[in-house]
Amino acid sequence: MSFSIPPVAGSNGSLDICEDETNTYDLFNNLGGSPDAGGTWLPTLNSTTGIFDPSIDPPGTYIYTVSTSNPACSDASASVIVSFSIPPVAGSDGSLDICEGDTNSYDLFNNLGGSPDAGGTWSPALNSTTGIFDPTIDTPGIYTYTVATSDPVCSDASASITVSFSIPPVAGSDGSLDICEDDTNTYDLFNNLGGSPDAGGTWLPTLNSNTGLFDPTIDAPGTYTYTVATSNPVCSDASASITVSFPIPPIAGDDGNLEICEDDNNTYDLFDSLGGSPDTGGTWSPALNSTTGVFDPTIDIPGTYTYSISIPECSLFDSAEVIVFFLELPNIIDLEISVNNICKGEDLTVNVINASSLENGNYVIIYNITADDSFTDSVLVEIIDGEGTFIILADVLTITGEYELTITDVISESSNCDADASLIIPITFEVYESITPILINQGNVFCINDEPTIEDLSNNIINSDDIIWYDRYEDGNVLPPNSYLIDGETYFASMMTFQNCPSINRLIVTVELTVCQDDLIIPDGFSPNGDTINDTFQIKNLKELYPNFKLTIYNRYGNKLYSGDLNTPEWDGVSNTSSRFGNSTVPAGVYFFILEFNDDNQEPLQGRVYLNM
């Protein structure tokens, strides 16, 4: 017996190749063990051998077979699996051209060609620490983008961006050109541009010269724009303008005056006293202490000040004057005020006297009233020959009592200068009370047969002294005491106080004349002097006709003195009430009675009776 040696194909293997690899590989070297040479590969490679070319052979499984030379042994096989790894992509090289003055930022990644993988790094590092290029701080040059591989069979990928700065066109900075209106010279506007502009630009609007040459005899003043076109699309055209003007003749304004009160310590800008619309920037002469146009009356003197303004290059000049006057203060030495006491409801007349040093004219007088309702007010007063008057209305003097009037300022209307009013002595005055008359109960009702008069109506007024009757509530005609009363007529009563103050509010009385009981005999008076003749106020037939009567006696002040009925003694002049007279006989005078009949058919009766001792 004998053993035959079998063929050996080795053990299975693998080959991982980067997808962009251009080298060739012998698959035999990737078999394990010690394979016999001379075998065959399936599928057949383009090399017809075991040489794998990644640029033309596809990845996959390739089988190596070694045939046996002895029928007692089988063929031997092993395989190599070929795979492609995807390499990183950094894209293709690119460029970025930026205008030199550009302040925008740029992402260099966007300038790479192809489809680069994100997440790479840039070198040299930018100030942003990313791929953002800031032309204000980053420098032009070559910046490399690298994408690191994640597979050891592939290499890192890189691409670069070349950043360059293009120089923009320069039009210079804006300028101006002032030309005298009668100037016949020509001017190259280019020379009035600021900075270092590039030559070769164009002007709009087009000048008659078709260049930048301005001819004031034919070209109009205005704004002319100089434009330098760019030669690089990354830069914009540059523009600057020249404003050409023909100077307007200067205006110093119109002459003016400045009047200053002699005690004024405020400062004044003389420019504000010029008329019209003066131009600023002129000079004043003679020079003021402020070295400007500000006048200080405490150190500058009154007089004529000239304002001058010019454009020397065009021989243009103008001037105006301001005359400064110092005004005297109103002279109120010896000035006094006088008033009379007034009744409530009357206006207060204030007399200005002894102002002989005060020039004739109008003056604003500011005064203060001090009392329970204090206030301050002003009034325009005409002073003639040292005297004048003004009125303080009654509606601000509504509280009776004493007031103090103080003059706080006297201002001249013509000069607006005020005087020192502290030397004017304040004065006091009094507002007297006004009293409205009071009518006794039913004091407006009279018996028609008695032919009552105004005097009878007065007798029904409590405290009837100095009663004046009128036919109207305000003003009206005075009615004589012997005027007969008219039924339904309204009368108006005013009472004069001991200060001769009439009633502000008159008493309103509408008279009612009634038919009285003829059977009753009511005496006009009686005399309780003990002579047994008319010692009592006896109304004949009263007890018989009206047993339910009630008689009440009042004095002129409305105080009840006596109250009686059928069971009460007739009134003998002695009070039977709690009045201050006690049990003594009341004094002689007129007293008033109300007689209540307590009969449904008879209205109460009122009247007066004279008690004589």
C-alpha positions in Angstrom: 0.0 0.0 0.0 1.2 3.5 -0.8 0.0 7.2 0.0 -0.5 9.8 -2.7 0.1 13.5 -1.8 -3.1 15.7 -2.5 -2.9 19.1 -4.2 -2.9 22.2 -1.8 -4.9 25.4 -2.7 -4.2 27.1 0.6 -6.9 28.6 2.9 -9.5 31.3 2.1 -8.4 35.0 2.3 -9.6 38.5 1.6 -8.4 41.7 -0.1 -9.7 45.3 0.8 -8.8 47.9 -1.8 -9.5 51.7 -1.7 -12.0 52.5 -4.4 -9.7 55.0 -6.2 -6.6 52.7 -6.0 -4.6 52.3 -9.3 -2.1 49.6 -8.2 -2.6 45.8 -9.2 -2.7 43.0 -6.7 -1.7 39.2 -7.0 -4.6 37.4 -5.4 -2.3 34.3 -4.8 -0.5 36.4 -2.1 -3.8 36.7 -0.2 -4.4 32.9 0.1 -3.6 31.4 3.5 -1.2 28.6 4.2 1.2 27.3 1.5 -0.8 26.9 -1.7 0.6 25.0 -4.7 1.4 27.2 -7.6 0.0 26.6 -11.1 -3.7 26.7 -10.1 -6.5 28.6 -11.9 -8.8 31.5 -10.9 -12.5 31.7 -11.5 -14.1 34.0 -12.5 -11.3 34.8 -14.9 -9.6 38.1 -14.3 -8.8 40.5 -17.1 -5.2 39.6 -16.7 -6.1 35.9 -17.3 -3.9 35.2 -14.3 -4.3 36.0 -10.6 -3.4 39.6 -11.1 -6.3 41.9 -9.9 -6.6 45.3 -11.5 -9.1 47.5 -9.4 -9.5 49.9 -12.3 -11.1 47.2 -14.5 -11.8 44.1 -12.3 -14.9 44.2 -10.1 -14.9 43.3 -6.4 -16.3 39.9 -5.5 -15.2 36.3 -4.6 -12.5 34.7 -6.6 -11.8 30.9 -6.4 -8.3 29.4 -6.8 -8.3 25.7 -7.9 -5.3 23.3 -8.0 -6.0 20.1 -10.0 -4.9 16.7 -8.7 -2.3 14.6 -10.7 -3.4 11.4 -9.0 -6.9 10.0 -9.4 -6.9 8.9 -5.8 -6.9 12.5 -4.7 -9.4 15.4 -5.4 -8.8 18.9 -6.7 -8.1 21.5 -4.0 -9.8 25.0 -3.9 -9.7 28.2 -1.8 -11.2 31.7 -2.3 -10.2 35.3 -1.9 -12.9 37.9 -1.3 -12.1 41.3 -2.9 -13.9 44.4 -1.5 -13.6 48.1 -2.3 -13.5 50.7 0.5 -15.0 54.2 -0.2 -12.3 56.9 0.2 -12.9 60.4 1.7 -13.7 63.2 -0.7 -12.2 66.7 -0.2 -13.5 68.0 -3.5 -11.4 69.7 -6.1 -9.2 72.8 -5.9 -11.0 76.2 -6.2 -10.4 79.9 -5.9 -12.0 82.9 -4.2 -11.4 86.5 -5.5 -12.5 89.2 -3.0 -12.7 92.9 -3.6 -10.1 94.5 -1.2 -12.6 96.7 0.7 -15.2 94.0 1.1 -16.5 93.4 4.7 -18.6 90.4 4.0 -17.5 86.9 5.2 -17.2 83.9 2.9 -17.4 80.1 3.6 -14.4 78.6 1.7 -16.2 75.2 1.6 -18.6 76.7 -1.0 -15.7 77.3 -3.4 -14.4 73.7 -3.4 -15.2 71.8 -6.6 -17.2 68.5 -6.8 -19.0 67.2 -3.8 -16.7 67.4 -0.9 -17.4 65.6 2.4 -18.3 67.9 5.3 -16.4 67.8 8.6 -12.9 68.4 7.3 -10.4 70.9 8.6 -8.7 73.9 7.1 -5.1 74.9 7.3 -3.7 77.4 8.0 -6.4 78.0 10.6 -8.7 81.0 10.0 -9.6 83.5 12.7 -13.1 82.0 12.8 -11.6 78.5 13.6 -13.9 77.2 10.9 -13.9 77.7 7.1 -15.4 81.2 7.3 -13.0 83.7 5.7 -13.3 87.3 7.0 -11.4 89.6 4.6 -11.1 92.3 7.3 -8.8 90.1 9.4 -7.8 87.0 7.4 -5.0 87.2 4.8 -5.1 86.1 1.1 -3.3 82.9 0.3 -3.8 79.1 -0.1 -6.1 77.3 2.4 -6.1 73.5 2.4 -9.2 71.5 3.2 -8.4 67.9 4.5 -11.0 65.1 5.1 -9.4 62.4 7.3 -10.1 58.7 6.2 -11.9 56.2 8.4 -10.4 53.2 6.6 -6.7 52.4 6.8 -6.7 51.2 3.2 -7.6 54.7 2.0 -5.5 57.9 2.4 -6.7 61.3 3.7 -8.2 63.6 1.0 -7.2 67.2 0.5 -8.1 70.1 -1.8 -7.2 73.8 -1.6 -8.7 77.2 -2.1 -6.6 80.1 -3.4 -7.9 83.4 -1.9 -6.8 86.6 -3.6 -7.7 90.2 -3.1 -8.6 92.4 -6.1 -8.0 96.1 -5.9 -11.2 98.1 -6.3 -11.5 101.3 -8.3 -11.2 104.6 -6.3 -13.4 107.6 -7.1 -12.1 109.6 -4.1 -14.4 111.3 -1.5 -17.1 113.8 -2.0 -16.1 117.5 -2.3 -17.6 120.9 -3.1 -16.8 123.9 -5.2 -18.0 127.4 -4.5 -17.7 129.7 -7.5 -18.5 133.4 -7.5 -21.4 134.1 -9.7 -19.5 136.4 -12.1 -16.4 134.1 -12.3 -15.4 133.3 -15.9 -12.6 130.8 -15.1 -13.1 127.1 -15.7 -12.6 124.4 -13.0 -11.6 120.8 -13.3 -14.0 119.0 -10.9 -11.5 116.2 -10.5 -9.3 118.5 -8.5 -12.0 118.9 -5.9 -12.4 115.2 -5.1 -10.9 114.1 -1.8 -8.4 111.3 -1.4 -6.5 109.8 -4.4 -9.1 109.1 -7.1 -8.4 107.0 -10.2 -8.3 108.9 -13.4 -10.4 107.9 -16.4 -13.8 108.1 -14.8 -16.9 109.7 -16.2 -19.1 112.6 -14.9 -22.9 112.8 -14.7 -24.7 114.9 -15.6 -22.5 115.5 -18.5 -20.8 118.9 -18.6 -20.7 121.0 -21.7 -17.0 120.2 -22.0 -17.8 116.4 -22.1 -15.1 116.1 -19.5 -14.8 117.1 -15.9 -14.1 120.7 -16.8 -16.8 123.0 -15.3 -17.5 126.4 -17.0 -19.6 128.6 -14.7 -20.7 130.7 -17.7 -22.6 127.8 -19.2 -22.8 124.9 -16.7 -25.4 125.0 -13.9 -24.6 124.7 -10.2 -25.6 121.3 -8.7 -24.3 117.9 -7.8 -22.0 116.2 -10.3 -21.1 112.5 -9.8 -17.7 111.0 -10.8 -17.8 107.2 -11.5 -14.8 104.9 -12.0 -15.9 101.6 -13.6 -14.4 98.4 -12.2 -12.3 96.0 -14.2 -13.0 93.1 -12.0 -16.5 91.7 -11.6 -15.9 91.1 -7.8 -15.6 94.8 -7.3 -18.3 97.4 -7.8 -18.0 100.7 -9.6 -16.8 103.6 -7.3 -18.6 107.0 -7.2 -18.0 110.3 -5.5 -19.7 113.7 -6.0 -18.9 117.3 -6.2 -21.5 119.9 -5.2 -21.0 123.0 -7.2 -22.7 126.2 -5.8 -22.7 129.8 -6.6 -22.6 131.7 -3.3 -25.7 133.6 -2.4 -25.0 137.2 -1.3 -24.8 137.2 2.5 -27.7 138.6 4.5 -27.1 140.5 7.7 -30.8 141.1 8.3 -32.6 144.3 9.2 -31.7 146.9 11.8 -33.2 146.4 15.2 -33.5 147.7 18.7 -33.0 146.0 22.1 -34.5 147.6 25.1 -33.3 146.4 28.5 -34.5 147.4 31.9 -31.7 149.1 33.8 -31.7 146.6 36.6 -31.8 143.5 34.3 -28.9 141.1 34.8 -30.0 138.6 32.1 -27.9 138.2 28.9 -29.2 138.8 25.4 -28.0 137.5 22.0 -28.1 140.6 19.8 -28.6 138.2 16.8 -32.2 137.7 18.0 -32.8 141.4 17.7 -32.0 141.6 14.0 -34.9 141.7 11.6 -35.5 139.5 8.6 -33.6 136.2 8.2 -29.9 137.0 8.8 -27.2 134.5 8.1 -25.2 133.1 10.9 -21.4 133.3 11.2 -21.0 137.1 11.1 -19.1 139.3 13.5 -20.1 142.2 15.9 -18.4 145.5 16.4 -17.5 147.0 18.7 -16.6 143.7 20.3 -18.7 142.6 23.3 -17.1 141.2 26.5 -18.5 137.8 25.5 -16.4 138.0 22.3 -19.7 136.8 20.6 -23.0 138.5 20.1 -24.1 138.0 23.6 -24.8 141.3 25.4 -24.4 141.4 29.2 -26.1 144.5 30.6 -24.0 144.3 33.8 -20.7 144.8 31.9 -21.5 145.9 28.3 -22.6 149.5 27.6 -25.7 150.6 25.6 -25.1 151.9 22.1 -25.0 150.8 18.4 -23.6 147.4 17.6 -23.0 146.4 13.9 -23.3 142.9 12.6 -21.2 142.2 9.5 -21.1 139.1 7.3 -19.1 138.7 4.1 -17.8 136.3 1.4 -14.3 137.9 0.8 -13.4 135.7 -2.2 -16.5 137.0 -4.0 -16.4 140.6 -2.5 -19.8 140.1 -1.1 -20.7 142.0 2.1 -23.7 143.0 4.2 -24.3 144.6 7.6 -27.1 145.6 10.0 -27.2 147.4 13.3 -28.8 146.7 16.7 -29.2 149.8 19.0 -29.2 148.8 22.7 -31.2 151.1 25.1 -31.3 151.0 28.9 -34.8 151.8 30.1 -35.5 153.5 33.4 -37.6 151.7 35.9 -41.0 153.1 36.8 -40.5 155.6 39.6 -43.2 154.8 42.2 -41.7 156.8 45.1 -44.6 158.2 47.3 -47.1 156.0 45.5 -50.0 155.0 47.8 -53.3 153.1 47.5 -56.6 153.9 49.2 -59.9 152.0 49.4 -63.2 152.4 51.3 -64.9 149.6 53.2 -67.6 148.0 51.0 -70.8 146.0 51.4 -70.9 142.4 50.5 -71.8 142.2 46.8 -70.1 145.5 45.9 -67.0 145.9 43.7 -64.0 147.3 45.5 -62.6 150.5 43.9 -58.8 150.9 44.5 -57.4 154.4 44.1 -53.7 154.9 43.2 -52.6 158.3 44.5 -49.5 160.4 45.0 -47.7 158.7 42.0 -46.5 162.1 40.7 -43.1 160.7 39.7 -44.7 158.0 37.5 -44.9 158.9 33.8 -48.4 159.0 32.3 -49.3 155.7 30.7 -50.5 152.2 31.3 -49.1 149.9 34.1 -49.7 146.3 35.0 -50.3 146.2 38.8 -50.0 142.8 40.5 -51.7 142.7 43.8 -52.4 140.1 46.5 -55.5 139.9 48.7 -55.0 138.2 52.1 -58.0 136.9 54.0 -59.9 133.7 54.4 -60.1 133.5 50.6 -56.7 134.9 49.6 -55.7 135.3 46.0 -53.3 137.1 43.6 -54.3 138.9 40.4 -53.2 141.6 38.0 -54.8 144.5 36.3 -53.9 147.1 33.7 -54.2 150.6 35.1 -53.9 153.9 33.3 -52.0 156.5 35.4 -52.7 160.2 34.6 -51.0 162.9 36.6 -50.0 160.5 39.3 -53.5 159.0 39.8 -55.5 156.0 38.6 -58.1 153.5 39.7 -58.8 149.8 39.3 -61.7 147.5 40.3 -61.6 144.2 42.3 -64.9 142.4 41.5 -67.3 141.5 44.2 -67.4 137.8 43.2 -63.9 137.4 44.7 -64.7 139.1 47.9 -67.4 136.7 49.1 -66.6 136.4 52.8 -67.4 139.2 55.2 -64.6 140.5 57.4 -61.3 142.2 57.1 -58.9 141.9 54.1 -55.4 143.2 53.4 -54.4 144.5 49.9 -50.7 144.4 49.0 -49.2 145.7 45.7 -46.5 143.2 44.8 -45.3 144.7 41.4 -45.8 147.7 39.1 -44.8 147.0 35.5 -44.7 149.6 32.7 -46.7 148.4 29.7 -44.5 150.3 27.3 -41.1 149.2 28.6 -42.1 146.0 30.4 -39.8 147.2 33.3 -41.0 146.7 36.8 -40.5 148.8 40.0 -39.6 147.7 43.5 -43.1 147.6 45.1 -41.9 146.7 48.5 -42.1 150.3 49.6 -45.9 150.5 48.9 -47.7 150.2 52.2 -50.4 147.5 52.3 -53.9 148.7 53.4 -56.8 146.9 55.0 -60.5 147.2 54.3 -63.6 145.5 55.5 -66.5 143.8 53.6 -69.7 144.4 55.6 -72.5 141.9 55.9 -75.8 142.2 53.9 -79.1 141.2 55.5 -82.2 139.9 53.8 -85.5 141.0 55.6 -87.7 138.3 57.3 -91.5 138.3 57.0 -93.6 137.1 59.9 -95.8 134.1 59.2 -98.7 135.0 57.0 -97.3 138.5 56.9 -98.4 138.7 53.2 -102.1 138.3 53.9 -104.3 141.3 54.6 -108.0 142.1 54.8 -109.1 143.8 51.6 -111.4 146.2 53.4 -108.4 147.6 55.4 -107.0 149.0 52.2 -103.4 147.9 53.3 -100.4 149.9 52.1 -96.7 149.4 51.7 -96.3 150.6 55.2 -98.6 147.8 56.5 -96.4 145.3 54.6 -93.3 146.8 56.3 -95.0 146.4 59.7 -95.1 142.7 59.1 -91.3 142.6 58.7 -89.3 141.4 61.7 -86.9 144.2 62.6 -88.7 146.5 60.1 -86.3 149.5 60.5 -85.0 151.0 57.2 -87.1 148.7 54.9 -87.3 149.8 51.3 -89.7 148.2 48.9 -89.1 147.8 45.1 -91.1 146.7 42.2 -88.2 144.4 40.9 -85.8 142.0 42.4 -82.8 144.0 41.0 -82.8 147.7 40.5 -86.4 148.7 40.0 -88.4 151.6 41.4 -88.8 152.5 45.1 -92.4 152.2 46.3 -93.7 154.9 48.7 -95.0 153.8 52.1 -98.5 155.0 51.2 -98.8 152.9 48.0 -101.8 150.6 48.2 -101.1 146.9 48.0 -102.5 145.0 45.0 -103.8 141.4 45.4 -101.4 138.9 43.7 -98.7 141.5 43.1 -95.1 140.7 44.1 -93.0 143.1 46.1 -89.3 143.1 46.9 -87.9 144.3 50.2 -84.4 145.5 51.0 -83.0 146.2 54.5 -80.3 148.8 55.1 -77.8 147.8 57.8 -76.3 150.4 60.1 -73.2 150.4 57.8 -75.7 151.5 55.1 -75.4 148.1 53.3 -78.6 147.1 51.4 -79.7 143.5 51.0 -78.0 141.6 48.3 -80.9 139.2 48.1 -84.2 141.1 48.4 -87.1 139.5 50.2 -89.8 138.4 47.7 -93.4 138.8 48.9 -96.6 138.1 47.0 -99.5 139.9 48.6 -102.8 138.1 49.3 -105.9 140.3 50.0 -108.7 138.4 51.6 -112.3 139.2 52.8 -112.2 139.2 56.7 -115.0 138.5 59.2 -116.9 141.7 59.6 -118.6 140.7 63.0 -115.3 140.6 64.7 -114.0 143.9 66.1 -110.3 143.8 66.4 -108.8 146.9 68.1 -105.7 148.6 66.6 -104.2 148.9 70.1 -104.6 148.8 73.8 -103.0 150.4 76.9 -102.4 148.0 79.9 -101.7 150.9 82.3 -104.3 149.8 85.0 -106.9 152.6 84.3 -109.5 150.0 83.4 -109.8 151.4 79.9 -108.6 149.1 77.1 -106.3 147.3 79.6 -106.4 144.1 77.5 -106.3 143.1 73.8 -110.0 142.3 73.6 -111.5 141.1 70.2 -115.2 141.5 70.5 -117.5 138.7 69.6 -114.6 136.3 69.2 -115.5 133.9 72.0 -119.1 133.8 70.9 -118.5 133.3 67.2 -115.4 131.1 67.3 -115.2 129.3 70.6 -112.5 127.1 69.3 -110.2 129.9 68.4 -106.5 130.2 69.2 -104.7 133.6 69.5 -100.8 133.9 69.3 -98.9 137.1 69.8 -95.4 137.8 68.4 -92.9 140.6 68.8 -91.2 142.2 65.8 -88.4 139.6 66.0 -90.8 136.6 65.6 -90.6 135.7 69.3 -93.9 134.2 70.7 -95.1 136.2 73.7 -98.6 135.0 74.3 -100.8 132.0 73.4 -104.4 132.0 74.4 -107.8 130.4 73.8 -111.4 130.4 75.2 -110.1 129.5 78.6 -107.2 131.9 78.7 -107.4 135.5 80.0 -107.2 138.2 77.4 -103.7 139.4 76.7 -102.8 142.3 79.0 -99.3 142.9 77.7 -97.7 140.2 79.9 -96.0 137.2 78.3 -97.4 133.9 79.2 -94.7 131.9 77.3 -91.1 131.2 78.1 -89.9 134.5 76.5 -87.2 136.7 78.1 -89.8 139.1 79.4 -91.0 136.6 82.1 -94.1 138.0 83.9 -93.3 141.6 83.1 -95.3 143.8 80.7 -93.7 144.0 77.3 -92.5 147.4 76.1 -94.7 149.7 74.1 -94.6 149.0 70.4 -96.2 147.1 67.5 -96.9 143.4 68.0 -98.3 140.9 65.6 -101.0 138.3 66.1 -102.2 135.2 64.3 -105.9 134.3 65.0 -106.8 130.7 64.1 -110.5 130.2 64.0 -110.4 126.4 63.8 -113.5 126.6 61.7 -113.5 124.9 58.4 -115.1 127.9 56.7 -112.7 130.5 58.0 -109.0 130.9 57.2 -106.6 132.1 59.9 -106.3 135.9 60.3 -103.1 137.8 61.0 -102.6 141.4 61.9 -100.8 143.9 64.2 -101.7 145.7 67.4 -100.1 148.7 69.0 -99.4 148.4 72.8 -99.2 151.8 74.4 -98.5 152.5 78.0 
